Amino acid sequence: MRYEFRISGHLSSALAGAFPELDEVTVPEETVLYGPVTDEAHLYGLLVRFQDLGLHVVELRRLPD
């Protein structure tokens, strides 16, 4: 499964480095992180990491394989 996470604002390299399994693209006013998510536990783990770092997830969606 592949997922895309849209995060409000632009992430510093240190914050982006907290998600080594995801690729990063900066768009106006958001950062898009995307990549493989192995299972439901991995997905929830990513969401907890976003929350722990104080990041606001604007949108989450599963990408076609």
N, C-alpha and C positions, 0 to 999 in steps of 0.2 A: 504494500500500500504506500502511496505517496500522498503527502499532505502539504498544503500551503497555509502559512500563518502570516497574517498581516498585523504588524505591530505599529502602534501610534508613535510617530517621531522617528528620528534616525538613531540607530544604535552605535555606541562607541565600539572600537575594535575589541575592547575588553569584554563588553556585554555580548557581542556577536561570538566571541570565543567561548562563551558558556554553552554554545550549541554547535559543537564540532561536527555533528552528524548532518547538519543542515547547511545548505547553500544560502547565500544572502544577496539580495538586490535592493538597492535604495531607490525609491520612487518619491515623487513630491509628497512630503509630510508623513511618509510611512516607510517602514522597512519590511520587505517580504522575505521570509525565511521559508525554504521548501526543501523537501527531500523525503527519503524513505522513513517510514514508521513501521517497525516490525510487528507490533501487536498493540492491543488495547492498553496494556500496562505501560508501554513506551509512550503512547499518546498522552496518557494521564500524567506520566512523569514529566513530559515536556511542559504540559500546562501548569504543573506545580512549579517547575523551574521558572517559567514566565512570571508567575505570581510572586514567588520568593524574591525575584529581582525587581519587582515593582513595575513590570512591563504590562501595558494595556493591549490585549489581543482584540483588534478591531473585527477581524474576520478569520474564520478557520474553515477550510474546505478540503475535501478529499479530491485529489487529482486523478484523472484517468491513468490507468497503467500503461 
